[in-house]
């Protein structure tokens, strides 16, 4: 139980890297698609809705497998410069996670934008503030504050999602835990250690979000 | 489309049975989850601190740990645990548990944690007056729970339970790591033998979309049925 701890802690770094990079890219994708969802053009709107529907309606495992095993099959694709990125399981996992969390984030941000009281925007307009500044200085800060609790849940879900990286040969926390279980055959001990590390991360994220909510609360 | 033909030449019938397996595992897991929720919701709502702690640990641990890790625990530890219990009763032969049971149980425990939270929320949002009124009327605890609280709770819980169902349905894809032949596993086998992973995994994605879409339609009808009169 103690001997497995250093190995598992080392793997935790991989998990955290996967998580932070995916969240970083996912936030941009989410913001982009949330803005597209609010667009009045029907085609753009339907496209953004379709994106979030497909990524939220299928398991993350399918998405990783399509990106990692599926895309490599296209001959043309292998000859482009993108192949440098897509042949690495590490980047495939990050792309799949980013697209997945992007879909959920776009829904969270969309509902946050929609719940902003029209009065705020009208007030801005009547003060003669330009639309661009209204968007960046009024809508975005309010939307971020509104979506903090839901986004906190999404971070925790994504943290659990990174465990799927172990299915595409990456040695993240779950991958290493599985390896130790299958070599030592001590499932319960390893589960307790790896589970505690995950729980600790959940605890930290949960409290961080709570702190931010308080700080930016009104 | 020859790849999807039914019979020996294609993978159509295999994928069809795999889809039925996914549905079967999801429903079994959801049902096991309800049983867990039935035990842990009262514990979570209990005023006794010890019971409270048990209920809270269950939902916190299961919701904070990746599903895959829980599945590995059951996959590698399940038969060991059953054999240990059996050895107490004097049975020392090797016992292998079927992948369907291990899988449904693992997913069921996860689904149960989410259901527990949903039921707790639903019960807490029932008006306090309802509890007081049934006490004043002298209703027996049994009648009061099943005739007063339960119908109101279900109405509040159904929209959130539909989320739990979606999560459970998608989580079943993870049992493919234990070798149970459901959609994901079958696609993996088909992709391996035809060397066409893009097609089969995309088809698996379509199957999952279809399942989530159809179940949403069904749940919406239930929701309308249960919210009659409000």
Interface residues (C-beta under 8 A of the other chain):
Chain A: X53 X54 X57 X58 X59 X60 X61 X62 X63 X65 X66 X69 X70 X71 X73 X74 X156 X159 X160 X161 X162 X163 X164 X166 X167 X174 X177 X178 X181 X182 X185 X187 X188 X191 X194 X195 X198 X199 X202 X203
Chain B: X60 X61 X63 X64 X65 X66 X67 X68 X69 X72 X73 X76 X77 X80 X166 X170 X171 X173 X174 X176 X177 X184 X187 X188 X191 X195 X196 X197 X198 X201 X202 X204 X205 X208 X209 X212 X213
